[in-house]
């Protein structure tokens, strides 16, 4: 990518897209193209095609998606499947028709089989059953990865895909029902502290293991891959180590300064037992994350407070 290249970030206001935007601006790129969802409905094929014909992007970061936690995934199953299929299909096809030089599609670690061997290697995709609570989202994301592979195979398009681990950071979603586990915990402990509650309820047993990456570290990795990686196989992006939900909750509790107790509601689902990424491919390219988990939680909590004012 040249500093003057026309670069389109789909989903630039989300946590991932905004991190990519910050990274590109920091690196001195001067022609970043964005549209809000009110300006461009990415589910509308005609509108997306017209946008690509007008703007002629040379590079595309496809970070736009309908996302959420266990409750949202399990409740809005049709929306998660339909919206994500339409968004990725329209952008990938329009990128092909417009002659985009390179596209990066963002998958998600939750699309690996529920009981895949740990740490998760790239070749584990589609080797087993998916986690039922987020199956529609996973199927849509798998389709996006396979679309990139298919356009590469049939047309020679340089479309690559990345598989991020669990992410958190600036502009995260803290909705009480639709958020992921870490932002959900930040909100829960903050509200419990403000209200003087004596306990915070945590879904499940607290035993599942999860890996967490600060979104700006993801953006650094994706910038490296956009410059250095041109292969068909998608690349895992993560930190290479995990933490139990119980220990994560204790860490969030510490950062926020909450004094009450934790209560685990074992009637609620745990989800996938463990999700740790094998990041050897990324490490071989020279990438190492910069933000440790406790530091990242402090940055995310500060952002949460600033946005809550």
N, C-alpha and C positions, 0 to 999 in steps of 0.2 A: 504494500500500500504506500502510495506517495502522500506527502503531507496535504496535497491539494485534491486527493482522490475524493470522489463522491461516495460517501458512506452512509447507508441507511440503517438506523437502529430501530427495529420494530419492537415496541414496548419500552420506549426510552424513559417513561415515567415510573416504571416498576423498579423494584429493588435491583434486579440484575441489569436491566437496560440502563438505568441511571448510573450504575457502577461502571459499565462499559463506556458510557458517555463521558464521565469524569476522567477515565483513563485516556481516552482519545484526545480530549481537550488538553490534558496534562502533557501528552506527547506532542502536541502542536498541530493536530489535524484541524484544518480550517473549513472543511465543507461537509459538515455532519447534517444529514437530513432526518427530520423527525415529523411525526404527525400524532396528535392525540386521537383517542378512540372516537371522540365526537367529530373530528375532522375527517377521519378515514376508518370506516368499519371494515376490519380485516376479514370478516366473514363474507363480505360482498365481493365476489370474484370480478365483476365488471369494474367496480371502484378501484380494486387493487391493481388490475391491469392498466387502467387509465393513469393511475398514480405512477406506475413504473414507466409507462410510455412518456410521461411528462418529465419526471425527475431524472430518469436514466441513471440509477445508482450503479456504481462499479463494484461495490462491496456491500454485503448485507449481514447484519447480526440479527438473527431471528430469535429474539428474547420474549416476544409477545406470547402470552398464554393465559388461559383461565386456570388459576391455581388456588389451593386451599389445603386445610388440614383434613384429619380423618372425618370429622363431622360433615364438612362441605363436600368432600369427595364421595361420601356414602349417601348423601342426601340429594345432591344435584347431579346424579349419574348421567342422565341424558345430556345435560348442558356441558359437562366436562368432556364428554366424548365428542359431541357435535361441534362445539365452539373450537376446540383444539384441532380437530380434523380440518375444519374449514380454514382456520387461520394459517396453519402450516401448508396445506395444499395450495392455497391461493398464492402465498408468498413464494414458495419453492417453484411453482409452475411459472409465475410471472418473472422470477429471476432467470429461469431458463430462457423464456421467450425474449427477455430484454438483453441477454448476453452478459449477465453479471459475471465478473471475473472470479469471485469467490464468495461463498455463503457459509455462514456458521449457524448450525441449528443447535438449540439447547434442549437436551433431554433431561432426565432426572433419575437419580439413583433408585427411586421407588419403583421403577419399571423392571428391575431385575426380579427373577423368581423369588417367591417368599422364602424358600428354604435353600437358596443357592449357597454353595460353599463360600466361606469367608477366608480372606478378604475377597471381595467381588472382582473377578477378572472380566475384561471386556467380552471374552468368548462365552460367558455364562448367560448372556441374553437369550431368551426363548428356550432355555433348557428345562423349564419346570413351570408349575402353576404360579400365577400372580397372587399377590395379597388381595383378597376379595374386596376389602373396603375401598381400594383405589384402582380397581381393575379398569374402569372406563378411561380414566386419565392415563393409565399406563399403556393401554392399547393405542390411544391416540399418539402418545409420544413415541412408541415403537414404530407406528406408521410413519411418523416424521423422519425418524432415522432411516427407515427402509426407503422412503422417498428419495432422500439424499443419495443413498447407495444406488438406487435404480436410475436416477438421472445421470449419475456418474457412469454407470455401466452402459446405458443406452446412448447417451449423448456426449460423454466425456466432460460433463460439468464438474468444476472443482467445488463441490459441495461437501463440507465436512460437518461432523457433529461432535459435541462434547456432552459428557454425562456428569453433571455436577452432583456433589453430595448435598446434604442438608445445608441450606444457606441461611444467613441472617445478616443484618446490618442496617445501613441507612435506608429509609423509605420502606421498611418492612411493613407487613400487614399485621395489625394488632386487633383485628376484629374478634369479638368474644367467641364467635362460633366458627369462623372461616379461616383462622390463622393456624400456622404450624406450631410445633411444640415449643420452641424457644421463645418466640415473641408472645405466645399464649402465656407462658410462665412469667415473663416480664410483666405483662399486664396484670395477671392474677396477684403476684406478690406486691406490686405497686398499689393496687386497689385495696388489698388486704391491709397493707401498712397504713394507707390513708384512712381507712374505715376503722382501724383498731381491732381487726378480727383476730381471734386466737388461733385460727388454723387456716391452712390452704389445702383444698382438695386437689389431688393429682390423679389423673386417669390411669387405671391399670395398676400393675404391681411395682412399677419403677425399675424393673429388671432389664427391659430392652436396652440394647446398646446402639448409640447413634454417633455419627461423625458430623462435626459442624465446621463450616468454613465461612469466614467473613467475606461478604460479597465483593469487596474491593480486591481481595486476594484472587477470587475467581476471575475478575476482570483482568488482572495482571496475567494470569495463566492463559486466558483466551486471547489476549493481545499477542502473547508469545506464539500460540498455536496458529493464529491467523497469519503470522509472518513466516513460521517455520514448518508447519505441518500440512501436508497435501495428500494424505493417505485415505483410503476408503473406510477403514475401521475407525469407529468413534473412539474418543479418548476419555477415560475417567479423570475427573478433576476433584481432588479432595486434599485432605491434610495427612491421611495415612494412619490416624489413630482415632479411637472412639471413647465414649463416656456413657455410663448408665444414665437413664432418665432420673433416677433418684439422686445421683451425684450432680447431675446438671441442675436439678431443682435446688439442691443445697448451695450450689455456686451462685445461682441467680438470687437466692435468698440472701446470701452474703453481700453481693454487690448492691442490692437494693436496701439492705439494712433492716430486713423484716425479722421480728423477734418471735413470731408464733411458731406453731408446729406444722409438720406435714402429715396429711392423712391420705392414704392411697385407697382409691375406690376400685376394688378388684372386680366389681361387676362390669366395669367398663373395659373395652378391648385394649390390648397392648399394641396391636399391629404387628409388623414384622419383627421377629426376635432380635435380629442384628443386621446392620447395614454398614459395613466397613469397605471402603474402596481400595482396590489394588491400584496404586498410582505410580507404578514403576515406569510406565511409558512416559508420563509427564515428567517424572524425576530425571529420566535419561536425557530429556531436552533441556535440563538445567533449571527447572522451576522448583522453588521452595516457598511456602507461604510465610508471610511476615507477622500476621496478627494472631497472638495467642488467645485462647478462648476467654479467659477472664478479662483481658484487655478489650476484646471485641464486645463482650457483654456490656462493659462500662460504656463503650462508644454507642452501642445500640440503645442502651437505657437513656443516655443523654439525648439522643435523637428523639426517642419516644417522649421524653419530657418536653422538649422544645416544640414538638408537633402537637402536644396535648394542651399547650397553653392557649 
